[in-house]
């Protein structure tokens, strides 16, 4: 065996194994890092950018059509990726009413009464001081006590009435998909975690597969050099190898969807551990996305919060009329029609202020979180294998070609580096 062949047998597989590992490691890194765009303004890019093909324009190397740099593939398309994650999973698991039903609306109403009851006196005083202080201070003590007691006694029924209205109109009050997407877009690290949770083990496999496959393929390149002893064999061979390593790594993770004896790995690796993935994903949804405080925040501050206000206004006005009962005419006469209507309207902001307190009790919130987690786990087991595969595959599908190209470029560069270190 001549010296050149011996050097090639030792160094080429080491190069191909190492570059295979680096290729896939950096490829996975490209998916998630960095969270924010880092780059610089490139002179002339703003003029040339509109003429680029659409497939190039959407690459995460561009920002606003005038900056060149990099942002992770998932964070760079946060809205699309979040929409994909929700469409392929959460939207198929259930609508907002299904989730709210799992939170046990009756227990929420009871908890609201427990939280609100101690605040009743302060709430009544605040409203009356603001709307008609002369009347309120002019009432004898027993009359004010009667008002306090009446409000406290009616509190459970009123809380139940508000809760029933929420249940009946929740799909109109809360856009679950928009809420989840907006939350994930505002929290790109959590969005990364969603996809990482699905593919944690598979992503590690993909990185290691680069070395496992690249090293033995190095011996194939050495054999090819014996047939074609030309300098261009290593760069071109490295380019092909880098492309194939990424292609096979992704294919083994996702394909085939159904078990088969035609390939050694039988079924896509991610699909094999479906139960484990479901548990992890359900935890993320229950702990961070479909939470009680997020639903309350969406009701109060979301795009449809005006509908919440209208619904509460209607309920609270009816509540005041029911509480006054037959004495409504006398009360209107005593305080004036305008003051009476303002009094009814003043209850809505008060109710809004108290709603967030529902989510302040950690023990209560933890119970609701467990219910959501169990619900998501049960519902996700009903997803087809195709839908389940699409949840993570969809995150990288559009940019797979970029990962393959990245592998090919690094493989080709490795070939040139080998030529520089070990000339032919």
PECORMO-V454869 format. One record per pair of residues at least 4 apart in sequence whose C-alpha atoms are under 7 Angstrom apart, sorted by sequence separation. I is the first residue (numbers start at 0). J is the second residue. If there is no record, write none. Layout:
BEGIN
i=[I I]
j=[J J]
END
This chain:
BEGIN
i=[0 1 2 3 4 5 6 7 8 9 10 11 12 13 14 15 16 17 18 19 20 21 22 23 24 25 26 28 43 44 51 52 53 62 70 71 72 73 76 77 78 79 80 81 82 83 84 85 86 87 88 89 90 93 94 95 96 97 98 100 103 104 105 106 107 108 109 110 111 112 115 118 119 120 121 122 123 124 125 126 127 128 131 132 133 134 138 139 140 141 142 143 144 145 146 147 148 149 150 153 154 155 156 157 158 159 160 161 162 163 164 165 168 169 170 174 175 176 177 178 179 180 181 182 183 186 187 188 189 190 191 192 193 194 195 198 199 200 201 202 203 204 205 207 208 209 210 212 213 216 217 218 219 220 221 222 223 224 231 232 233 234 235 236 237 238 239 240 241 242 243 244 245 246 247 248 249 250 266 267 269 272 273 274 275 276 277 278 279 280 281 282 283 284 285 286 289 290 291 292 293 294 295 296 297 300 303 304 305 306 307 308 309 310 311 312 313 314 315 316 317 318 319 320 323 326 327 328 329 330 331 332 334 335 336 337 338 339 340 341 342 345 346 347 348 349 350 355 360 361 362 363 364 365 366 367 368 369 370 371 372 373 374 375 376 382 383 384 385 386 388 389 392 395 398 399 400 401 402 403 404 405 406 407 408 409 410 411 412 413 414 415 416 417 418 0 51 61 62 70 85 86 93 99 127 138 260 266 284 285 296 299 331 334 382 418 61 183 259 298 358 60 61 73 128 183 258 259 320 60 127 224 258 299 331 60 257 298 59 60 256 59 255 256 59 254 255 59 254 253 252 253 48 59 220 251 252 253 251 252 45 44 45 44 41 319 40 41 40 41 39 40 120 316 38 39 315 316 38 39 38 37 38 315 36 37 119 212 312 315 36 37 36 35 116 209 312 34 311 33 34 32 33 32 31 34 208 30 31 29 30 31 112 29 30 31 112 205 112 108 108 201 108 104 295 292 292 201 291 201 96 198 96 291 96 95 290 197 95 196 94 286 196 197 285 196 90 285 193 285 193 282 85 281 281 281 82 278 81 277 78 81 277 81 78 77 81 179 77 74 73 270 178 173 173 172 256 256 173 172 172 172 253 34 161 34 245 246 245 31 157 242 245 242 242 241 242 241 239 241 238 241 238 240 238 237 238 237 27 235 237 234 237 234 234 233 234 23 24 23 20 23 20 20 19 20 19 16 17 230 16 19 197 16 16 194 15 16 15 13 12 15 12 12 12 11 12 130 8 130 8 7 126 19 23 19 115 114 111 110 102 102 101 102 101 98 92 92 92 87 87 88 87 84 80 73 26 22 22 18 18]
j=[4 5 6 7 8 9 10 11 12 13 14 15 16 17 18 19 20 21 22 23 24 25 26 27 28 29 30 32 47 48 55 56 57 66 74 75 76 77 80 81 82 83 84 85 86 87 88 89 90 91 92 93 94 97 98 99 100 101 102 104 107 108 109 110 111 112 113 114 115 116 119 122 123 124 125 126 127 128 129 130 131 132 135 136 137 138 142 143 144 145 146 147 148 149 150 151 152 153 154 157 158 159 160 161 162 163 164 165 166 167 168 169 172 173 174 178 179 180 181 182 183 184 185 186 187 190 191 192 193 194 195 196 197 198 199 202 203 204 205 206 207 208 209 211 212 213 214 216 217 220 221 222 223 224 225 226 227 228 235 236 237 238 239 240 241 242 243 244 245 246 247 248 249 250 251 252 253 254 270 271 273 276 277 278 279 280 281 282 283 284 285 286 287 288 289 290 293 294 295 296 297 298 299 300 301 304 307 308 309 310 311 312 313 314 315 316 317 318 319 320 321 322 323 324 327 330 331 332 333 334 335 336 338 339 340 341 342 343 344 345 346 349 350 351 352 353 354 359 364 365 366 367 368 369 370 371 372 373 374 375 376 377 378 379 380 386 387 388 389 390 392 393 396 399 402 403 404 405 406 407 408 409 410 411 412 413 414 415 416 417 418 419 420 421 422 5 56 66 67 75 90 91 98 104 132 143 265 271 289 290 301 304 336 339 387 423 67 189 265 304 364 67 68 80 135 190 265 266 327 68 135 232 266 307 339 69 266 307 69 70 266 70 266 267 71 266 267 72 267 267 267 268 64 75 236 267 268 269 268 269 64 64 65 65 65 343 65 66 66 67 66 67 147 343 66 67 343 344 67 68 68 68 69 346 68 69 151 244 344 347 69 70 70 70 151 244 347 70 347 70 71 70 71 71 71 74 248 71 72 71 72 73 154 72 73 74 155 248 158 158 159 252 162 162 355 355 358 268 358 269 166 269 169 364 170 170 368 276 175 276 175 368 279 280 368 280 176 371 280 372 283 372 176 372 375 376 180 376 180 376 180 183 379 184 184 184 190 288 187 187 191 388 297 297 298 298 384 385 303 303 306 307 388 187 314 188 402 403 403 191 318 403 406 404 406 406 407 407 407 409 407 410 408 410 410 410 411 411 202 411 413 411 414 412 414 414 415 205 206 206 206 209 207 209 209 210 210 209 210 423 210 213 391 211 213 391 213 214 214 214 214 217 215 216 217 217 218 338 218 342 221 221 345 241 245 244 353 356 357 357 367 370 370 371 371 371 375 378 379 386 389 390 390 390 394 394 402 406 409 410 413]
END
